[in-house]
Amino acid sequence: MAIEVRIPTILRQYTDGQKAVEGNGDTLAKLFADLETRHTGIQDRLIDKANGEQLRRFVNVYLNDEDVRFLDGIETKLSDGDSITILPAVAGGMA
């Protein structure tokens, strides 16, 4: 099962500069665990283990353009050919 994962610039240090990588897993949690085997350190940037193995607050993950927080979060089911996009949340404004 091949799933394309688009990596934001800030996390490309873990993927040797690659903009997209392939991974395997039938859930988002298993996909991130699979990515960790080849891109050490990336999983800690995505998953907050202190908060019950949930996505970090300032990380947005999209499955085929749908926010996984509105699906099943880290337990969202994946299928062969799916596309995952990881985006860091952006905050800002006037002080």
JOZI-V408888 format. One record per pair of residues at least 6 apart in sequence whose C-alpha atoms are under 6 Angstrom apart, sorted by the first residue. I is the first residue (numbers start at 1). J is the second residue. Records with the same first field share a line. If there is no record, write none. Layout:
I->J, J
This chain:
1->24, 80
2->23, 24, 80, 81
3->22, 23, 81, 82, 83
4->21, 22, 83
5->20, 21, 22, 84, 85
6->19, 20, 85
7->19, 20, 86
8->87
14->39, 42
15->39
23->35
24->31
25->31
26->77, 78
27->75, 76, 77, 78
28->74, 75, 76
29->74
32->43
36->43
46->55, 56
47->53, 54, 55, 56
48->54, 55, 56
58->88, 89
59->88, 89
60->86, 87, 88
61->67, 68, 85, 86
62->68, 84, 85
63->83, 84
64->83
